[in-house]
């Protein structure tokens, strides 16, 4: 887990500006408060074979935010860096939320994601330094009123390349993430490439047992309808009388089974589409 803390949380103080790495000295840093505005740069990086994880694909994040993030009051905070030719260098798909009096920025997905990372152009992932990352995150926090930037579930490497965010001070997560390459033209070949013969045999046994259970369920006769208790209407001279057939369950049980019987018984930092505070990286800045 990586956590980058903003050093102060009061607007009266000024942030120390760290010099940016010469590799992105002329870069333009923009902040978007909606996914659609950041989509062109995002898609361009993906088409160039960017370093990222499946949980940072635009489709996954947009669907998650539509169905989950919106209802939880989570707001997009997408950081996009482009070079002098307007070619994207990286995208940090962050989102912000309020927790008490603190504004926290982190990745989309919450507990639904196993891995979090930026979307990096490969040459930028190899060139960016810890000092540059700190400078960028500090400027984003200052411009948008972020108290804590929470960078959890960071992989050490992405596609055998060091994850730039893992350069920051961090501590290991309690769970490891394992991956395997699937090779083969059909399902049987894929299983042969990753599973031993003994494991494949156990899976086939479970599959046959599951098929037999499904057939038995389909052939089973439908259950007989249950008989309901009949309650006679009370009169002024007689108590309510319950008549039931022999072997009928007790009243408390049948009342739960028969409704016909039961009823007779009693966060704020406005950001423009392009933040003027983060437009030039040449300015002092797990």
N, C-alpha and C positions, 0 to 999 in steps of 0.2 A: 504494500500500500504506500502510495506517495501522497504527501500532503504539503502544499505550499501555502504558508501563512502570510497574510499581509502584515507588515510590521507595525502599523498603527491603524486605528479605526476612527480617528477624528479628522474632520475636514479641515481643521485649523492648521494641521501639520502638512508639510510638503514632503513628497517622496524623493529619496535620493535617486538620481538618474544614473544608471549604469551605462557605460558605452556599449553599443551594439556590435556584434560580430561583423567584420567587413564584408562577409559573404552576403549579408542582408542589409547592409548599411543604407542602400538606396531603396529598400523594400517599402511598400505601402501597407500599413496595418489598418484594417477596417473591422468594425464590429456591427453585426446585423442582429436585429431583434426579431426576425422571422426567418423561417427556413427557406422560403421561396426566394428571398433576396440573395441568399448565399448559395443557392442550388447551382448556378452556372459554374462557379469556381469549383464547387464540390464535385460535380459531374466531370469536369475537365480533368481533375486530379485522378479520379477513378479510371477514366479512359487511358491515362498515361501509366497505369500500373502502380498506383501509389501504395505506400506501405500503410496498412491499416488492418483492422480485424472485421469480421462479418457484422459485428454489432455497430459499426460506424458507417455502414452503407446508408445512403440517403433514404432508400425505400424503408429500411428497418426503422430508422429514427423517426421519419415522418409518420409512419403508422403508429409507432409507440406513443408519440406525442399527441396524435389525434385522439387516440382511445384512452390514454392513461395520463400523460403529462398535463394536458389542458385542464382536466378535472381536478388535478392536485395543485393548481396554481403555479405550475412551473413555466418559466418564460425562457425562450431561446436567447442565447448569448454566444453567437457564432463569431469566432475570431478568424479572419482570413488575411493571409499575407500574400502579396503579389510582388513580382520583381519589376524592374524598370520597363519591361515589355508587356506588362499586365498578365503575365503567366503566373498562375498560383504556385506558391512555394509550399504552403501547408494550410490546413484548416483545423482549428480546434473546436469541435462540436460541443460547446459547453451550454449549460442551462443554469438559471439562477432561481432560487427560492428563498423564502423567508422562514426562519425558524426562531420564534421569539423575537428578540431584538437584533438578530444577526442575519445578514444576507450571505448566503452560501452559493458559490458557483461550483458546479461539478458536471459530470457527464450525464447524458440522457440514459434512460433505461433503468435506473435504480437497481433493485435486486433482480431484475429480469436479465441483466447482462453478466456474463462471466469474465469478459475482458473489456477494457477501455483503452483507447489510444487516440492520438491525433490522426489526421490523414496527411501523410508526408510525401513530398516529392523525394525520390531516392537520394539525389545529390544533396538536398537540404538536410535530410536526416543524418547524413554522414558529416556535414559541415557545422551544424549548429552546436553551440557550446552551452554549458550550464549558466554562465553569466548572461548570455543572450536570452535564454529562456526566462531567467529571473527578471530581466529587464522588461520583457514583453508582458509577463504575468503581472508585474507590479504596475505597469502602465494601464493594463486592462482593469485591474482592481481600483486604481485611483480614478479612472474615468467613469466607472459604472457603480461606484459605491459598494464594492464587494469587500466583505470582512474576511472571508476564508475561501480559498480555492482548494477544493477537495478532489484529489486525483487518485482514486482507488482502483484496485484490480488492474494494475499496469503490467503487461508482459515485459520480461527483460529483453526479449528479442521479437521482432516481427519479420517473418520470412527470412530468418537467419541474419537480420540486420539489427544492430542495437537500437532499442527504443529510446528516442531522445528524452522523453519525459522520465525515463528510469535513471537519467543522470542526476536528477535532483535527489537530495537526502530522502531516504525512504526506509521502511521496515518491511520485512516479508509478510505476505498474507498467510493465514492459517491453511489455505487450500491451494494445491497446485493445479495447473491446467495441463492436461495431456492432449496430444494431437497425433494423428496418424494419416498417412497418405493412402487413399483408396485407389487401387489400380485394378483393372479388369474390364472385360466387355459386358459381363452380366453379374448378377448378384452372387452366384456361386463362386465365380472367380475372385470377386472382391473379398468374400469371406475366407477363401483359401489363402489370400495374400496376408491377412491380418490375424487369423485364428488358427490354432492348432487343431489337428484332427479330432482329438478328444472333446474339445469344446464344441466343434461343429456337430459331433454326434449327439451331445447333450441337447443342443438346440433343436436338432431334428426330432429327438424324443419328445421334447416339450411341445413341438409343433403338432406331432401326431396326436398327443394326448389332448391338446386344445381342440383339434378337429373332431375327435370322438365326442368330447363334451358338448360341442356345438350341435352335433347331429342328435345327441340324446335329448338336448333341450328342445330342439325343433319337433321331435317325435312325441314328446310328453303330452298327455291329454290335458285339456284345460281344467282348472280347478272347479269343483262344484260350488254353486252359490251358497253362501252362508244363510242360515235362517235367522230372522230378526225376532226380538222379543216384542210381544204385543202388550201394550199397556192400556187397560180400559180407562175410560173417562171417569174421574172421581165424581161421586155424588155427595150430597149433604149427609147421608146416613151411613155411607160405606167408605172405608179407606181405599186408596188406590190398590188394585189387585194386579199382580204380574202373573201371566200365564206363559209357560215356555215348555217346549218339548223335552222329553227325557234326554239326558246327556248334553243339554245346552250349557255353554260356559256360564260362569258367574256373571252377574249383572254388570259389574265394573268392566269386565272384559268385553262383553258384547256391546256395551254402549259405545266403546271406542270403535267397534267395527261397523256399527249400524247407525248412521246419522239420523234415520227416521225414528229410531228409538231414543236417541240421546236428547232430542229436542223436547221430549215430554218430561224430562228429569231436570229437576232444578240443579408586498415588498417594493422602496420606490425610486427607481432611477430611470427616467425617460431617456431613451437612446434613439437618435435619428437613424435612418437606414444606414447612414455612413457617419460614424462618429468623427467629428472634427478633432477631438482630443487624441485620436489614435490614427491619424492619417499618414504620418511620415515616421518611419523608423529611424531616420537620421536625427530626429530631435532627441534631446536628452531624455534619456528615459529616466511514488510510491517510494 
